[in-house]
Amino acid sequence: MEITIYHYLSVGLFVFLAGLIGSVLVKNVIKVLISIEFMLLGVNINFVAFASFCDNIAFDGYILALFYTGIGAVELAVAIYIFYLMYQKKQSDNIESYGDL
């Protein structure tokens, strides 16, 4: 059995949907941030899959995956700092307690 691009795209879709469901259903802020990172991982898997199977000359998919990984790291650091400031005020990690800020 040969592994094709559809296998990689299926894995990327599954990881993205797991992150989407996690970010919608979970009430904990840290778990929502991790779910958003799973969504970003699913997109990166698709970029690398398309770069491996469709783009043999340029490395655009790999470069985009590295760029989005860096953007995701900065986004996560800023989001955790904002959550830290909000946690100092409310002393709770539940999303519903932050509705009146």
C-alpha positions in Angstrom: 0.0 0.0 0.0 1.4 3.3 -1.0 0.9 6.5 1.1 -0.5 9.2 -1.1 -1.3 12.9 -0.6 -4.8 12.0 0.4 -3.5 10.2 3.5 -1.6 13.3 4.6 -4.6 15.5 3.8 -6.8 13.3 5.8 -4.5 13.5 8.8 -4.3 17.2 8.5 -8.1 17.5 8.3 -8.5 15.3 11.3 -6.0 17.3 13.4 -7.6 20.6 12.3 -11.2 19.3 13.1 -10.0 18.1 16.5 -8.6 21.5 17.2 -11.8 23.2 16.0 -14.0 21.0 18.1 -11.7 21.5 21.1 -11.7 25.3 20.8 -15.5 25.4 20.5 -16.5 23.0 23.3 -13.9 23.5 26.0 -14.3 26.2 28.7 -10.7 26.3 29.9 -8.6 29.1 28.4 -5.3 27.1 28.3 -7.1 24.2 26.5 -8.6 26.6 24.0 -5.1 27.9 23.2 -3.8 24.4 22.8 -6.7 23.6 20.5 -5.9 26.6 18.3 -2.3 25.3 18.1 -3.7 22.0 16.9 -5.6 23.8 14.2 -2.4 25.5 13.1 -0.6 22.1 13.1 -3.3 20.7 10.7 -2.7 23.6 8.3 1.1 23.0 8.5 0.6 19.3 7.7 -1.3 20.3 4.6 1.3 22.8 3.5 4.1 20.2 3.8 2.0 17.6 2.1 1.4 19.8 -0.9 5.0 20.9 -1.0 6.2 17.3 -1.0 3.9 16.0 -3.6 3.2 19.0 -5.9 6.2 21.4 -5.7 9.5 19.7 -6.5 11.4 22.9 -7.5 10.6 25.6 -4.9 10.2 25.1 -1.2 7.1 27.4 -0.8 5.1 24.9 1.3 8.0 24.3 3.7 8.7 28.0 4.0 5.1 28.8 4.8 5.0 26.0 7.4 8.0 27.4 9.1 6.6 30.9 8.9 3.3 29.8 10.4 5.1 27.9 13.1 6.9 31.1 14.1 3.7 33.1 14.0 2.0 30.4 16.1 4.7 30.6 18.8 4.5 34.4 19.0 0.6 34.2 19.1 0.7 31.6 21.9 3.2 33.7 23.9 1.0 36.8 23.6 -2.2 34.9 24.4 -0.7 33.3 27.5 0.5 36.7 28.7 -2.9 38.2 28.2 -4.5 35.3 30.0 -2.0 35.8 32.8 -3.1 39.4 33.2 -6.8 38.4 33.1 -6.2 35.6 35.6 -4.6 38.1 38.1 -7.9 40.0 38.0 -10.5 37.2 38.1 -8.6 34.2 39.6 -10.3 31.8 37.3 -9.4 29.9 34.1 -13.0 29.5 33.0 -13.9 31.4 29.8 -17.4 32.3 31.0 -16.0 34.3 34.0 -14.3 36.7 31.6 -17.4 37.9 29.8 -17.7 41.2 31.7 -14.1 42.5 31.3 
